[in-house]
Amino acid sequence: MGRGSGLQQTAVRDGASSRQWTRVPRLVVFDLDYTLWSPYIDVLSGGPFTETEHPGTVLDRYGGELSLLPDVQAVLDVIETDLRFGATKVAIASRTGEIEAAKECMGLLKVRIGGQEMRTLQSIASYVEIYPTCKLAHFNEFVQQSGVAYEDMLFFDDEYRNVQDVSKLGVTCQYCEDGLTWTSWLQGMEACQKAKRK
C-alpha cells in the first residue's frame, strides 16, 4: 500500500495544480488509524517496529504490517510542494492509547516528497497530539501551540463522531470513511472554500 508510481504521483499533483483554490488552510490535521494508516495500531503486537523495503510500511515485533494508505503520499506531497501551501503546517490528532508505538511508527514511515526526498511522517508533522481523549482537547492544544484559528484549520478523520465534535469549533472537517483518499482530500479542500465564503 502507498507505493504509487512516479507517473501516478505526477498526474495527481498536476490535478491539484489545476484546482482554483483561493483559500488554503493554515493547518491541516489528520487522524492516524484508518485515516493515514491501517490497521489500528492497537491490534498489532507492539515494537520494536522495523522498516521494510517499502517506505510506507513497517513491521511490528512479530512481522505484522502497518501501512500508509495508498493516497497519503500524494496528499502530503501537495501540501509540502505546492506553493499555495507554503504557509501551511501539518498536525496529527489521534485518540489511540498506543502513544509510543504510534510515535515510533511515525518516525519510520516515509513518503517521497517532490519526487525525490524521502521524509518521515514525524518530520512532516509540526504538531502532534496523541492520547486517548476527546479530539476537542487535541485541537485546543493546536490553537495554543500554533496560533492558528479554528476557522483556518482543515481536519480529516474516518470516525464521524470526531468530525461532529470538532466541526462545532468552527474547523472545516472532512469525514473520510475509507481513510484519506485523493477524492476526500479534494472534497475537504472544496469544503474549505465554501466555509470561507459563509
C-alpha positions in Angstrom: 0.0 0.0 0.0 1.1 3.6 -0.5 3.5 2.7 -3.3 2.2 4.7 -6.3 4.4 5.1 -9.3 6.1 8.4 -10.2 3.8 8.8 -13.1 0.7 8.4 -10.9 2.1 10.9 -8.4 2.8 13.4 -11.2 -0.7 13.1 -12.6 -2.2 13.6 -9.1 -0.1 16.7 -8.5 -1.0 18.1 -11.9 -4.6 17.6 -11.0 -4.1 19.5 -7.8 -2.3 22.4 -9.5 -5.2 22.9 -11.9 -7.6 23.5 -9.0 -8.6 27.1 -8.5 -8.4 27.2 -4.7 -8.5 30.8 -3.4 -8.3 29.8 0.3 -5.8 27.4 1.8 -5.9 26.2 5.4 -3.0 27.2 7.6 -3.2 23.9 9.5 -4.2 20.5 8.0 -4.9 18.0 10.7 -5.0 14.2 10.2 -6.2 11.3 12.4 -3.9 8.3 12.2 -5.8 4.9 12.5 -7.6 4.2 9.2 -7.2 7.8 8.1 -3.4 7.8 7.3 -2.6 4.2 8.0 -4.1 0.7 8.6 -4.8 -1.4 10.6 -5.5 0.1 14.0 -2.1 0.3 15.7 -3.5 -1.3 18.9 -4.2 -4.6 17.1 -0.5 -5.0 16.4 2.0 -6.7 18.7 4.0 -3.7 19.5 7.6 -2.7 19.0 10.3 -2.6 18.2 9.0 -1.7 14.8 11.2 -2.2 11.8 11.4 -0.6 8.3 10.8 -2.6 5.2 11.9 -2.2 1.5 8.6 -0.3 1.1 9.0 3.1 2.8 5.2 3.3 3.6 5.2 0.0 5.5 6.7 -1.0 8.9 6.6 -4.4 10.7 5.8 -5.0 14.4 7.9 -7.4 16.5 6.2 -10.4 15.0 6.0 -9.2 11.4 2.5 -7.7 11.4 2.3 -4.9 8.9 1.3 -1.2 9.4 1.0 0.7 6.1 0.2 4.1 4.9 -3.0 4.2 2.8 -2.4 4.5 -0.9 -3.2 8.2 -1.5 -1.4 9.6 1.7 1.9 10.2 -0.2 0.2 12.2 -2.9 -1.7 14.4 -0.5 1.3 15.1 1.7 3.4 15.8 -1.4 0.9 18.5 -2.5 1.0 20.1 1.0 4.8 20.1 1.1 5.5 21.2 -2.5 2.6 23.2 -3.9 3.5 26.9 -3.4 -0.1 27.7 -2.3 0.5 25.6 0.8 3.8 27.4 1.6 2.5 28.7 5.0 0.5 25.5 5.8 1.6 23.2 8.6 0.6 19.6 9.2 -0.7 18.2 12.5 -1.6 14.8 13.9 -4.6 14.2 16.3 -5.0 10.6 17.5 -7.0 9.2 20.3 -5.1 5.9 20.4 -3.7 4.7 23.7 -0.7 3.2 22.0 1.2 6.6 22.2 4.8 5.4 22.0 4.1 2.9 19.3 2.3 5.5 17.2 5.2 7.9 17.6 7.7 5.2 16.7 5.9 4.3 13.5 5.6 8.0 12.6 9.4 8.1 12.8 9.8 5.1 10.5 7.1 5.5 7.8 8.4 7.6 4.9 6.8 9.3 1.9 8.5 10.7 -1.2 8.3 14.5 -1.4 8.9 16.4 -4.6 9.7 13.1 -6.5 13.0 12.6 -4.7 13.3 13.4 -1.0 12.2 10.8 1.5 10.6 12.3 4.6 9.2 10.5 7.7 5.7 11.2 8.8 7.2 12.5 12.0 9.3 15.1 10.2 6.3 16.4 8.2 4.0 16.9 11.2 4.7 20.2 13.0 2.3 19.4 15.8 1.4 16.0 17.3 -1.2 15.2 19.9 -1.6 11.5 20.6 -3.5 10.4 23.6 -7.0 9.0 24.4 -9.3 11.9 24.9 -12.0 13.8 23.0 -10.5 15.4 19.9 -11.5 18.8 21.3 -8.6 18.6 23.7 -6.2 18.0 20.8 -7.5 21.0 18.9 -7.3 23.2 21.9 -3.6 22.4 22.0 -3.2 23.1 18.3 -4.6 26.6 18.8 -2.3 27.2 21.8 0.8 25.9 20.1 0.3 27.2 16.5 -1.7 30.4 17.0 -3.9 29.2 14.1 -7.6 30.0 14.5 -10.1 27.1 14.2 -11.5 28.7 11.1 -8.2 28.3 9.4 -7.9 24.5 10.0 -8.9 21.5 7.9 -9.4 18.2 9.6 -9.6 14.6 8.2 -11.0 11.7 10.2 -12.6 8.3 9.5 -14.8 8.5 12.6 -17.9 10.5 12.2 -18.2 11.4 15.9 -14.8 13.1 15.8 -15.9 15.1 12.8 -19.1 16.1 14.5 -17.3 17.2 17.7 -14.5 19.2 16.0 -16.8 20.9 13.5 -18.6 22.6 16.4 -15.4 24.6 17.0 -15.6 26.1 13.5 -13.0 23.8 12.0 -13.7 22.6 8.4 -13.9 18.9 8.7 -13.9 16.1 6.1 -15.3 12.7 7.0 -13.3 10.0 5.2 -14.9 6.7 5.9 -12.4 4.9 3.7 -9.4 6.8 5.0 -7.7 9.6 3.3 -8.1 9.3 -0.4 -7.4 11.8 -3.2 -11.2 12.3 -3.5 -11.6 13.0 0.2 -8.7 15.4 0.0 -10.3 17.4 -2.8 -13.7 17.3 -1.0 -12.0 18.7 2.1 -10.4 21.5 0.1 -13.7 22.3 -1.6 -15.4 22.4 1.8 -12.7 24.8 2.9 -13.6 27.2 0.0 -17.3 27.1 0.8 -16.7 27.6 4.6 -14.7 30.7 3.9 -17.5 32.2 1.8 -20.1 32.0 4.6 
